[in-house]
Amino acid sequence: MSDDLSGVWKFAAWRRIAEDGSVSHPLGEDAHGQLVYTPAARWPCRSPRPGARRSRPAIRWAVTCRRAPTRTRPALAYFGRYEVRGDTVVHSIDVSLFPNWTGAEQARPFTLAGGELTLRTPPQQTATGTVVNELAWIREDD
């Protein structure tokens, strides 16, 4: 398996696959974002929810701490270092929009085929059963 993930990746889809085979899209089917893996093993990622409510310019920087989590909840944003270990990429998170991810490592099995990168979470237990999340990315810099 190729471990050359370096480059710019355009967000294609976040698929949440339930154990019954049903698929949902947590950020919607028209979500967008970008993932960059640098040759120096650094990566930033952001994926806002399309149509997320925007603040009026006059209050953009005056959003209270109490309201900020609600406004940012439908988005992903984090950065740090990465390392490829076989068919798994390990993200060491320096800073995340989700405070409990900061300082954590997330191992993501991946496939890389035909310019598409798919990262998967380990199976996760939810209130409705087990799910696996797949995040698909298309290479932009070919």
Backbone torsions as a table, in degrees:
resi	resn	phi	psi	omega
1	MET	NA	136.4	178.5
2	SER	-70.8	136.8	176.8
3	ASP	-110.4	17.7	179.0
4	ASP	-86.3	83.1	179.4
5	LEU	-88.7	-9.3	-174.3
6	SER	-59.4	136.9	-179.7
7	GLY	142.8	-175.0	-179.4
8	VAL	-105.8	130.7	-175.8
9	TRP	-121.5	132.1	177.0
10	LYS	-95.8	133.8	-179.2
11	PHE	-63.6	130.1	179.1
12	ALA	-109.4	-43.0	-178.0
13	ALA	-169.4	147.9	167.0
14	TRP	-116.8	111.3	180.0
15	ARG	-109.3	124.4	174.1
16	ARG	-102.3	112.7	-173.7
17	ILE	-104.9	117.7	-179.8
18	ALA	-83.1	162.6	-177.5
19	GLU	-62.8	-21.4	177.4
20	ASP	-85.2	1.9	178.2
21	GLY	91.9	-6.5	179.2
22	SER	-70.5	148.7	-176.6
23	VAL	-123.2	133.0	172.6
24	SER	-124.7	166.8	-177.8
25	HIS	-124.9	94.5	-174.1
26	PRO	-55.9	-30.4	178.1
27	LEU	-103.6	11.6	-177.2
28	GLY	88.3	162.8	-178.4
29	GLU	-78.6	-11.6	-179.9
30	ASP	-109.8	24.2	-179.7
31	ALA	-64.4	157.7	178.1
32	HIS	-141.7	164.5	179.1
33	GLY	171.3	-176.3	-177.6
34	GLN	-147.8	142.0	176.3
35	LEU	-128.8	132.4	179.8
36	VAL	-126.6	123.5	171.6
37	TYR	-107.0	117.2	-179.5
38	THR	-89.0	156.6	175.2
39	PRO	-60.7	-21.1	179.1
40	ALA	-87.3	16.6	175.7
41	ALA	64.1	35.4	173.6
42	ARG	-112.2	155.5	177.6
43	TRP	-153.3	134.3	165.5
44	PRO	-111.2	152.0	177.3
45	CYS	-143.7	137.7	172.1
46	ARG	-147.0	141.8	-179.5
47	SER	-151.0	86.9	179.7
48	PRO	-75.6	156.0	176.0
49	ARG	-79.2	129.3	177.0
50	PRO	-60.2	141.6	177.4
51	GLY	77.5	8.4	178.0
52	ALA	-60.1	142.4	-177.4
53	ARG	-62.7	135.7	179.4
54	ARG	-103.4	149.6	174.7
55	SER	-78.9	150.4	172.7
56	ARG	-66.0	143.4	-177.1
57	PRO	-51.8	-38.0	-176.8
58	ALA	-66.1	-24.8	-178.2
59	ILE	-114.7	6.3	-175.7
60	ARG	-50.8	-43.7	-176.1
61	TRP	-92.8	0.0	-178.3
62	ALA	-105.8	15.8	178.2
63	VAL	-64.6	129.7	-178.1
64	THR	-72.1	157.8	177.5
65	CYS	-58.8	-32.9	-178.9
66	ARG	-67.4	-36.0	-177.9
67	ARG	-87.1	-25.6	-175.3
68	ALA	-57.3	-46.4	-179.6
69	PRO	-59.0	-36.5	178.6
70	THR	-65.4	-41.4	-179.0
71	ARG	-69.2	-32.4	-174.4
72	THR	-97.9	-9.1	-175.8
73	ARG	-53.9	-39.0	-177.4
74	PRO	-82.6	23.3	-179.1
75	ALA	-133.2	157.1	173.6
76	LEU	-115.8	136.5	174.9
77	ALA	-156.6	122.3	178.5
78	TYR	-163.3	161.1	178.9
79	PHE	-152.6	165.1	179.4
80	GLY	167.1	-145.2	179.8
81	ARG	-111.6	160.6	176.3
82	TYR	-138.4	158.7	176.1
83	GLU	-145.2	133.4	176.5
84	VAL	-91.1	125.8	177.6
85	ARG	-124.8	93.9	-177.1
86	GLY	65.8	-120.7	179.9
87	ASP	-100.9	25.0	179.6
88	THR	-128.9	136.8	171.7
89	VAL	-106.7	131.3	179.9
90	VAL	-107.2	118.0	177.6
91	HIS	-94.6	120.0	172.1
92	SER	-97.3	110.3	-169.6
93	ILE	-88.4	117.4	176.3
94	ASP	-78.2	-48.3	-178.4
95	VAL	-145.2	140.4	179.1
96	SER	-138.8	151.3	172.1
97	LEU	-60.5	-30.5	175.5
98	PHE	-93.6	107.5	-174.3
99	PRO	-54.3	-32.6	-178.9
100	ASN	-72.0	-11.6	174.8
101	TRP	-85.9	-24.0	-177.7
102	THR	-60.5	127.9	-179.4
103	GLY	85.5	-2.7	-177.7
104	ALA	-92.7	165.6	170.5
105	GLU	-113.2	139.3	176.2
106	GLN	-126.2	115.7	177.2
107	ALA	-90.0	127.1	-178.1
108	ARG	-127.0	107.9	170.7
109	PRO	-57.1	143.7	-178.3
110	PHE	-139.7	159.2	168.7
111	THR	-126.3	146.2	179.7
112	LEU	-132.8	110.4	-176.7
113	ALA	-148.2	128.6	174.9
114	GLY	56.1	38.2	179.1
115	GLY	79.7	6.1	176.2
116	GLU	-114.5	130.4	177.5
117	LEU	-108.5	126.8	177.3
118	THR	-121.6	120.9	176.6
119	LEU	-102.4	140.5	-179.6
120	ARG	-125.2	145.3	172.1
121	THR	-88.1	157.0	169.4
122	PRO	-63.0	157.4	175.9
123	PRO	-55.0	136.4	-178.1
124	GLN	-123.2	136.0	177.4
125	GLN	-83.6	129.0	176.1
126	THR	-121.1	178.8	179.0
127	ALA	-63.7	-24.0	-177.8
128	THR	-106.3	4.1	179.9
129	GLY	132.0	-167.0	-177.3
130	THR	-90.0	138.3	177.0
131	VAL	-132.3	154.6	170.2
132	VAL	-124.5	133.1	177.2
133	ASN	-98.9	133.8	174.2
134	GLU	-118.9	127.7	175.1
135	LEU	-113.8	117.8	-176.5
136	ALA	-104.0	138.2	-178.3
137	TRP	-132.9	144.2	178.2
138	ILE	-111.7	130.1	179.7
139	ARG	-63.8	128.7	-178.4
140	GLU	-95.9	-24.4	-168.8
141	ASP	-102.9	29.5	175.8
142	ASP	-78.2	NA	NA
